[in-house]
Amino acid sequence: MTREDIIKELGKHTDTVLSFPNRGPWGDSRYRGNCSGWIPAYFINKYNAASVAEVFAGSGTTYDVCMDMGVSYTGLDLNPNPPRPGIISMDIMDDSIELPDGFYSADMVFLHPPYPSINDIRYANSMWKDTDGTRMSRDIQEMPWEEGMRCVNHAVLRAYNAMPTGAYEVCLVGEIRSKGQYRSMMQNLAIPGILHQTFIKLQHNTVSGSRTYSGRSDYALTGHEMIAVIKKPSGYELAYVMPKKYSMDIRDCTMATWKDVVMSIARNTKGEITTEVLYNAIEGHKKTQTNANWKAKIRQTLQYLEKAGLINRTSLGRYALVAA
Ligand SMILES: C[S@@+](CC[C@H](N)C(=O)[O-])C[C@H]1O[C@@H](n2cnc3c(N)ncnc32)[C@H](O)[C@@H]1O
């Protein structure tokens, strides 16, 4: 396809919802997890990029787009035999190897990482052969979710460190429902520099899109992926948001109010709710350290909850939850 034809087609797309029902003639549609070439093409055109670098180059979709658009290209992938001459074989997690020079002069870096822990997609020994037997364990696709996201974020930061001031880093990531759990890569993505803009990429002809769930479900079928565009504002600054998971008991959370804590205990009490039950349930937890008279505070909260109609006092020091 010529650059003019590509730009003409892209002119139809004016907002942040990107919908390309055809993936275009680039890369390999049989390569699992490949993306439409219209996505890198859209951003090359939008940011007027004359040089592109890519982590996770896969089947060569972005390489082919760059060739048609007359844009210089450097890419890498874990595949020991990459399918295009502009793609080198490299593990993005191996910091002893420098990124190729093209990352240091790129106007735009594109990343379409594996979606860690999706069961039915495989790269090592499936899309390509693990010829030296070391790559399966380094394939981010094969990693559990948390470790995989740590590697994806490492890749985002590595590419960011290399790219010049003013360059754009475009990350295409999935929203995954796998093994009954919902995982948002976007929500767990590190954002070095400025979050320039986010886009929604509508999905077409996907395996998940053809699934149907029987009966009523409180999940909708996932019909989109997300794109985060990060811009590098200056030469030295590294300002990033690295998501961190916090998990604690509400009784140890000092920002939870007494109303929150007492209601949580009341809701989780199997038998009768008495002041003793409440004292025992909270004793030793951090919330008690915020008030030396915490027992009096619980009694005061119970009075308040009774007035508010959230609990009933059944007899002295005994309560029942009012059904919601
Ligand atoms: C979602 S695919 C990219 C597909 C590509 N956009 C296309 O259209 O063909 C992710 C790629 O990441 C590669 N990969 C997995 N782990 C890697 C690692 N540690 N370092 C570099 N590449 C890796 C896989 O081999 C796979 O090709």
The ligand as an SDF file (V2000), in Angstrom:
LIG
                    3D

 27 29  0  0  0  0  0  0  0  0999 V2000
    1.3890   -9.3950   21.3500 C   0  0  0  0  0  0  0  0  0  0  0  0
    2.8120  -10.0310   20.5120 S   0  0  0  0  0  0  0  0  0  0  0  0
    3.2170   -8.7400   19.3900 C   0  0  0  0  0  0  0  0  0  0  0  0
    2.4870   -8.9270   18.0940 C   0  0  0  0  0  0  0  0  0  0  0  0
    2.7880   -7.8610   17.0450 C   0  0  0  0  0  0  0  0  0  0  0  0
    2.2140   -6.5820   17.3920 N   0  0  0  0  0  0  0  0  0  0  0  0
    2.2400   -8.3140   15.7040 C   0  0  0  0  0  0  0  0  0  0  0  0
    1.3180   -7.6580   15.1730 O   0  0  0  0  0  0  0  0  0  0  0  0
    2.6940   -9.3270   15.1880 O   0  0  0  0  0  0  0  0  0  0  0  0
    4.0260   -9.9580   21.7780 C   0  0  0  0  0  0  0  0  0  0  0  0
    5.4340  -10.4070   21.3900 C   0  0  0  0  0  0  0  0  0  0  0  0
    6.2720  -10.2880   22.5500 O   0  0  0  0  0  0  0  0  0  0  0  0
    7.3540  -11.2150   22.4120 C   0  0  0  0  0  0  0  0  0  0  0  0
    8.0040  -11.3810   23.7320 N   0  0  0  0  0  0  0  0  0  0  0  0
    7.6200  -12.1270   24.7910 C   0  0  0  0  0  0  0  0  0  0  0  0
    8.4970  -12.0260   25.8020 N   0  0  0  0  0  0  0  0  0  0  0  0
    9.4750  -11.1810   25.4010 C   0  0  0  0  0  0  0  0  0  0  0  0
   10.6840  -10.6940   25.9900 C   0  0  0  0  0  0  0  0  0  0  0  0
   11.0520  -11.0720   27.2260 N   0  0  0  0  0  0  0  0  0  0  0  0
   11.4740   -9.8420   25.2780 N   0  0  0  0  0  0  0  0  0  0  0  0
   11.1240   -9.4810   24.0160 C   0  0  0  0  0  0  0  0  0  0  0  0
    9.9940   -9.9120   23.3900 N   0  0  0  0  0  0  0  0  0  0  0  0
    9.1750  -10.7600   24.0680 C   0  0  0  0  0  0  0  0  0  0  0  0
    6.6730  -12.4530   21.8350 C   0  0  0  0  0  0  0  0  0  0  0  0
    7.5800  -13.2680   21.1390 O   0  0  0  0  0  0  0  0  0  0  0  0
    5.6080  -11.8350   20.9100 C   0  0  0  0  0  0  0  0  0  0  0  0
    6.0550  -11.8040   19.5780 O   0  0  0  0  0  0  0  0  0  0  0  0
  1  2  1  0
  2  3  1  0
  2 10  1  0
  3  4  1  0
  4  5  1  0
  5  6  1  0
  5  7  1  0
  7  8  2  0
  7  9  1  0
 10 11  1  0
 11 12  1  0
 11 26  1  0
 12 13  1  0
 13 14  1  0
 13 24  1  0
 14 15  1  0
 14 23  1  0
 15 16  2  0
 16 17  1  0
 17 18  1  0
 17 23  2  0
 18 19  1  0
 18 20  2  0
 20 21  1  0
 21 22  2  0
 22 23  1  0
 24 25  1  0
 24 26  1  0
 26 27  1  0
M  CHG  2   2   1   9  -1
M  END
$$$$
